[in-house]
């Protein structure tokens, strides 16, 4: 049984190649639209993600088992000039053998330390199984659930 303390979290975005990330993505989310693209386009997507996004890579026994990708943005919403940082969750997936070990929850909570809130779009089933646990606001829209997770 693996605990969260046994997972190695990599700060270096290049700790794992795009091949490793794509393999984990395909194993976890085989019906994801990104999997229908050519290998070259998948590589370009992950190269852009590594360049512009905040990436979480979790490994166990030198194997990639968890991935999180957040696009971090900021804006100044009022005259007080206070910067608000928010993020858009692009992807989060965990190897099926390691699901229900709080890895996804760890990634989101860790990222909320650097962001005021996280926006994401998900399926209703995934929302009920996972995202409902967080302090959030959400509404259904065109068969999907738009969620805002707050600190």
N, C-alpha and C positions, 0 to 999 in steps of 0.2 A: 504494500500500500504506500503510495507516494504522498508526502505532505508538501504543503506550499514552501516550506523551508528547504526542501531538497531540490527545488527548481532553481536553475541558474538563469538570472535575467541579464541579458546582454545589452550594454549601452551602445556598442558599435553596430551601426546599421548594416555593416558588411560582414557581420559574424557568420551569416548564412547566405549562401548564394540564392539567386532567384529560383533556381531549380528546386532547392529545398522548400522554399516558400510556396511555390506553385504546387508541388507534390502534396504538401500539407493542406493547402487550399482545396485541391481537387478531392482529397480524401474526406475532408470535413464538409465541404459544400459542393458536391458534384453537379448539382443542377444550377449553380450560380451562372448568370449570363457571362461573366468574365471567362468562364471555362470554355465558352464557344468560340473565343477569339483564337487567332493563330498564336503559336509559341512566341513569335517575335513581338507581337502586340502585348502579350502578357508580360514579357520581359520589359518592354517600354513602360508599361503601367507601373511595375514595381520599381523600376529605376526612378521614375518621377516621384513615386511615394517615398522612396529613400531620400530623395533630394529635398522635397518640400514638406514632408509630414513627420510627425513624431511617431517612431516605431517602437513597439515592445516585442522582443523576441525571447521566448522562454524555452529552455532546453532541459532535458533529463537524460543522463548517460550519453551525452554528445548528440542527441537527436532533437531536432526542432519539434516542440509539442504545442506551443502557443504563439499566437501572432495577434498584435493589435496595431491598428493604423489610424491616427487621428490627424486631421488637418486643423491646425491651430490658427485662429484669427483673433484680431482685437479691434475694438472701436471705442470711441468716446461718445457715450449716449446723451450726455447732458452738459450744462454749462459749468459744472464743477470740475471738469477736465479729468475726471477719474477714468482711467482706462479699464475697460471690461474685456476680459479674455474669454472667448468661447471656442469650442471645438466641434468639429463635425466628425463623428465616428464613421470612417469609411469601411473598415473591416475589423472584425474580431472573430477568431476561430481557434478552437482547442481540439487537439487530437481526441478522437472518440474514446480512447482508452483512459484518458485523463479528465474527461468531463465530470462534473459534479465534485470537483476538488477545489472549487473557488478560485480557479485561475483567471477566469473572465472577470469575476468580481474584483480580484486583486488588481488587474490591469486598469479597470475603470476607476476604482478608488484611488489608485496611485496617480492616475492622470488628473483626477479632480483636484489634487493638491496644487496643480499648476494652471487650472482653468476654473472659471466661475460656473460654467455649465457645459454640457455636452448635448448636441443635437444628433438625432439619428432617425432613420426610417427602418422599420422592421415588420415582419409578419405578426399577426395577432397571436398566433400560437407561441412564437418566440418571446413576445412581450410578456405573455402570461407566465411562461416558464422561467424567464430570467430577469427581464428588465423591471418587472413590477416590484421587485424587492427594493429597488432604489427609490430615494426621494425624487419624485418626478411629476411632471405634468404631461398629459398625452391626450390625443384624440385620433379617432379613426378617420382615414381619408383614402378614398379610392381602393379599398380592400387592404390597405396597409395601416400601420400605426405610426404616427409622428410623435416622437418622444423627446422631452427635454429633461435630462438628468441634472439635478442641482446638488451643490455641496450640502 
